[in-house]
Amino acid sequence: MLTVYGLKRSRSTRALWALEEAGLPYDFRRLDARAGEHRQPDFLALNPGGKVPVLVDGDFVLSESGAIVTWVAEQVPALGLVPAAGTRARALYDQWLHFALTELEQPLWVAAKHTFVLPEKLRVPAVIPVCAKEFGRAAQVLAQGLGDRPFLLGDAFTMADLVVGHTLAWAVRQQGLPLDAPAVAAYAERLWARPAFARAEAREAA
Ligand SMILES: N[C@@H](CCC(=O)N[C@@H](CS)C(=O)NCC(=O)O)C(=O)O
């Protein structure tokens, strides 16, 4: 049985959403951040960084949400959730996945760190409006890349859309940022309407 370790309202939603899209059964172990469960030796043995999500399958342990969603997709190749390795489609999938994790997400993570993650004395509130601006610029790049296609690679949803969709939800719902480009706003609604996303959110919150 696959097991996902996560925290409430965190990037573990990505792993759960991926497993729901793939239709694979899994256990979800929600750690209690306030009690510091992600810093305990048994969890640090799985991920020395103390971060979630972590996926465990027997003696196989995988961290990093981008790697997890891609690995999950590769377990169910017939669903086309990740293009085949070595194809141009796969290169574009990698491009958008890396874009999500390094361009779109980073301003949100920096803003979160300077709002509640870091100890108060290390926070620099002045970076928060800069982060909002940087997120807006990345969202414009997303709008251009998306064009009038329903999903990043065309007609088919992939795990790159999933990571972007989770990141857009983080921006709008947790940081109150607007999605100014109508194409990006419509794309986000399309992703958030997927039943697998609702199931993942419910599982994470339960
Ligand atoms: N690059 C990692 C980031 C993981 C990460 O920062 N997770 C946060 C929750 S969203 C976490 O575990 N924070 C706990 C901590 O930093 O102590 C990924 O995408 O999986």
The ligand as a Gaussian input file, in Angstrom:
#p B3LYP/6-31G(d) Opt

LIG

0 1
 N       10.201000      21.445000      -2.702000
 C        9.396000      20.721000      -1.742000
 C        8.892000      21.684000      -0.697000
 C        8.248000      20.949000       0.462000
 C        7.821000      21.892000       1.581000
 O        8.418000      22.961000       1.804000
 N        6.775000      21.489000       2.304000
 C        6.295000      22.262000       3.444000
 C        4.766000      22.169000       3.517000
 S        3.979000      22.820000       2.085000
 C        6.828000      21.664000       4.709000
 O        6.941000      20.468000       4.831000
 N        7.131000      22.516000       5.679000
 C        7.539000      22.073000       6.981000
 C        8.785000      22.748000       7.417000
 O        9.428000      23.426000       6.590000
 O        9.128000      22.594000       8.569000
 C        8.238000      20.011000      -2.475000
 O        7.756000      20.543000      -3.497000
 O        7.824000      18.926000      -2.051000

